Amino acid sequence: MNATLKKVIAEFIGTFTFLLAIAGASTSGSPLKQISLALTLGLMILTLGGISGGHFNPAVSVYFFAKKELSFGQLVAYVAAQLTGAFFGVAAGLGLWQKTISPIVDGNQVDASVFLGEVAATAGLVFIIATLVNNKQANLIWIAVASWVFAAGTFTVTGAMANPAVAFGLLFNGISSGSIASIVVAQLVGLLVAVILLAITGAKVAKKSPAKKEAPKFVPAPIVAVPAEAASTTVAAPAKPVAAKKPATKPAAKKAAPKAAAKPAAKKAAPKAAAKPAAKKAPAKK
């Protein structure tokens, strides 16, 4: 399967599951609604993040496009998958409770608290993700995002959507189109705030990582520090074979060999001297 297609499918599945949890939990009225949403998003990032990066959020995808980690074509494909997944996720979440999507209604009920709440929630979300990436701690994003969604959901009026795809999906669950438009604008403003904060803090953190790649400086071996006397001995050693002219002694030994050959001749003369005692036995015949 094409790599880009796999990423797009992963973005669809993750966003679909997240909106499924949002629509189902909001319909159930459970007091554990916020925990359910946070855990669902964190688990989707954990399981699918290795394929697509686990954005499930157009604001996050726009940020990585600005960093040139996504091409324009990939950005369009990601956002399309996220919006499509949001729509079907809401429909499936309502279907779990035998309900259907609502028709789109007009109007705008967004006030300052709603707007500022989405600015803060989106800015915090993007800032946390980007900082962890800069710190080479991407493995912690899933738990960090889940924690932020849970925390921000308790102190914002909107429950911390912080996601244009979520706002789009809730357009089919009773929220007016004007309110959704204002919320999306607030989320884009939050993205801009996060970029400004990252320009102040994130760049400094990113510069520290190359320092870890520096290898230890090479220390030359101490051979260079050998004394001059030691160096002279090593040079004089090969000169000994040249001074010792051993082959010249061998011919001298060969010349002395003929002198030694005269000794056997002296031994041969010894038997002649032995004949003299035989001459003294002659007077004994008288």
C-alpha positions in Angstrom: 0.0 0.0 0.0 1.1 3.5 -0.8 2.8 5.2 2.2 0.8 8.4 1.9 -2.5 6.4 1.7 -1.6 4.5 4.8 -1.0 7.8 6.7 -4.3 9.2 5.4 -6.2 6.1 6.5 -4.5 6.3 9.9 -5.6 9.9 10.3 -9.2 9.0 9.4 -9.3 6.1 11.9 -7.8 8.2 14.7 -10.1 11.1 14.2 -13.1 8.9 13.7 -12.5 7.1 17.0 -11.9 10.3 18.9 -15.2 11.8 17.7 -17.0 8.5 18.3 -15.9 8.9 22.0 -16.9 12.5 22.1 -20.4 12.0 20.7 -21.1 8.8 22.6 -19.8 10.2 26.0 -21.7 13.5 25.6 -24.9 11.6 24.8 -24.5 9.3 27.8 -24.1 12.1 30.3 -21.4 10.1 32.2 -19.4 12.0 34.8 -16.4 10.2 33.4 -16.9 11.9 30.0 -13.6 13.9 30.1 -11.5 11.0 31.2 -13.0 8.9 28.4 -12.2 11.5 25.7 -8.6 12.0 27.0 -7.8 8.3 27.1 -9.3 7.6 23.7 -7.2 10.4 22.1 -4.1 9.3 23.9 -4.5 5.6 22.8 -5.1 6.6 19.2 -1.9 8.6 19.2 0.0 5.7 20.8 -1.3 3.1 18.3 -1.4 5.2 15.1 1.3 7.8 15.7 4.0 5.7 14.2 2.1 5.7 10.9 0.9 9.2 10.4 2.3 11.1 13.3 -1.0 10.9 15.2 -2.3 14.5 14.4 -6.1 13.9 14.2 -6.2 17.7 14.3 -6.0 20.2 11.4 -4.3 22.7 13.7 -1.5 20.3 14.4 -1.2 19.4 10.8 -0.9 23.1 9.8 1.8 23.5 12.4 3.9 20.7 10.9 3.2 22.0 7.4 4.7 25.3 8.5 7.8 23.5 9.7 8.0 21.9 6.2 7.5 18.4 7.6 4.4 18.0 5.5 4.0 18.9 1.9 1.0 20.9 0.8 -0.6 17.8 -0.8 -0.1 15.8 2.4 -1.7 18.7 4.4 -4.8 18.7 2.2 -5.1 14.9 2.4 -4.6 14.9 6.2 -7.3 17.6 6.7 -9.7 15.9 4.4 -9.3 12.6 6.2 -9.7 14.3 9.6 -12.9 16.2 8.6 -14.4 13.0 7.0 -13.4 10.9 10.1 -15.0 13.6 12.3 -18.3 13.4 10.5 -18.6 9.7 10.5 -17.3 9.5 14.1 -20.1 11.7 15.3 -22.7 9.7 13.3 -21.4 6.5 14.8 -21.2 7.8 18.4 -24.8 9.0 18.2 -25.8 5.7 16.6 -24.5 3.9 19.7 -27.4 5.6 21.6 -29.9 5.1 18.8 -29.7 8.8 17.8 -28.9 10.5 14.5 -27.1 13.5 13.4 -28.8 16.9 13.7 -29.4 19.3 10.8 -27.2 22.3 10.6 -28.6 25.4 12.4 -27.7 29.1 12.1 -26.7 31.5 14.8 -23.7 32.3 16.9 -23.6 31.9 20.7 -19.9 32.4 21.2 -18.9 34.9 23.9 -15.5 35.9 25.2 -15.2 33.0 27.6 -15.8 30.5 24.8 -13.3 32.3 22.5 -10.6 32.7 25.0 -11.1 29.1 26.3 -10.4 27.7 22.8 -7.4 30.0 22.3 -5.9 28.7 25.5 -6.7 25.1 24.9 -5.4 25.0 21.3 -2.2 27.0 22.2 -1.4 24.7 25.1 -2.0 21.6 22.9 0.2 22.7 20.0 2.9 24.0 22.4 3.1 20.7 24.3 3.3 18.6 21.1 5.9 20.8 19.5 8.1 21.1 22.6 8.2 17.4 23.1 9.2 16.9 19.5 12.0 19.5 19.8 13.2 17.7 23.0 13.3 14.3 21.2 10.5 13.1 23.5 7.9 12.2 21.0 7.3 8.9 22.8 5.6 11.0 25.6 3.2 12.8 23.3 0.3 10.4 23.8 0.2 10.7 27.5 1.0 14.4 27.5 -1.9 15.2 25.1 -4.3 13.0 27.0 -3.3 14.8 30.2 -3.8 18.2 28.6 -7.2 17.4 27.1 -8.4 16.2 30.5 -6.9 19.2 32.4 -8.0 21.8 29.9 -11.5 20.3 29.6 -12.1 21.1 33.3 -11.3 24.8 33.1 -12.8 25.8 29.7 -16.4 26.4 28.9 -16.2 24.3 25.7 -14.5 21.3 27.3 -11.3 22.1 25.4 -12.1 21.1 21.8 -8.8 22.6 20.6 -9.4 20.9 17.3 -11.1 22.2 14.2 -12.1 18.7 13.2 -13.9 18.3 16.5 -15.7 21.6 15.9 -16.7 20.5 12.4 -18.0 17.2 13.7 -20.1 18.9 16.4 -21.7 21.0 13.7 -23.8 17.9 13.1 -24.7 17.5 16.8 -26.6 20.6 17.5 -24.0 23.4 17.6 -24.8 26.3 15.3 -22.7 27.1 12.2 -21.8 30.6 13.5 -20.6 29.2 16.8 -18.5 26.6 15.0 -17.0 29.3 12.7 -16.0 31.5 15.7 -14.6 28.5 17.6 -12.4 27.6 14.6 -11.1 31.1 14.4 -10.3 31.0 18.1 -8.4 27.7 17.5 -6.4 29.2 14.7 -5.5 32.2 17.0 -4.4 29.6 19.6 -2.2 28.0 17.0 -0.6 31.4 16.3 0.0 31.9 20.0 1.7 28.6 20.3 4.0 29.4 17.4 5.0 32.7 19.1 5.7 30.8 22.4 7.7 28.2 20.5 9.8 31.0 18.9 10.7 32.2 22.3 11.3 28.8 24.1 11.2 26.0 21.5 14.1 27.2 19.4 16.4 27.3 22.4 15.5 23.7 23.3 16.0 22.5 19.8 19.6 23.9 19.7 20.6 21.7 22.6 20.1 18.4 20.8 23.0 18.7 18.3 25.4 19.0 21.2 24.8 15.4 22.1 26.0 14.3 18.7 29.5 15.7 19.2 32.0 12.8 19.3 34.9 12.9 21.8 38.0 14.8 20.5 40.8 12.5 19.2 43.7 12.4 21.5 47.0 11.5 19.6 49.0 8.6 20.9 52.1 9.4 23.0 54.5 8.1 20.3 55.2 11.7 19.3 56.8 12.3 22.7 59.5 9.6 22.4 63.0 11.0 23.6 65.6 11.7 21.0 68.0 9.1 22.6 65.4 6.4 22.1 65.0 7.5 18.5 68.8 7.3 17.9 69.0 3.7 19.2 66.3 2.6 16.9 68.1 4.1 14.0 71.6 2.6 14.9 70.3 -0.9 15.4 70.0 -1.8 11.7 73.7 -0.6 11.2 75.2 -3.6 13.1 74.7 -6.2 10.4 76.5 -3.9 8.0 79.6 -3.5 10.3 79.9 -7.2 11.1 81.3 -8.7 8.0 80.9 -12.3 9.0 81.2 -13.7 5.5 84.9 -12.5 5.4 85.9 -14.8 8.3 84.5 -17.9 6.6 87.1 -17.9 3.8 89.9 -17.5 6.4 88.8 -20.7 8.1 88.9 -22.5 4.8 92.5 -21.4 4.2 93.6 -22.8 7.6 92.2 -26.2 6.8 95.2 -27.2 4.5 97.7 -26.6 7.4 95.7 -28.9 9.6 96.1 -31.6 6.9 99.9 -31.9 7.6 99.3 -33.5 11.0 98.2 -36.9 9.5 101.5 -37.0 7.7 103.4 -36.9 10.9 101.5 -39.8 12.2 102.5 -41.9 9.2 106.2 -41.3 10.1 105.8 -42.8 13.5 105.9 -46.4 12.4 109.4 -46.0 10.9 110.7 -45.0 14.3 109.2 -48.2 15.8 111.6 -50.3 13.7 114.7 -49.3 15.7 114.0 -51.6 18.8 113.9 -54.6 16.4 117.6 -54.0 15.6 118.7 -54.4 19.3 117.5 -58.1 19.4 120.3 -59.3 17.2 123.1 -59.8 19.9 120.9 -62.2 21.8 121.8 -65.1 19.3 125.3 -65.5 20.8 
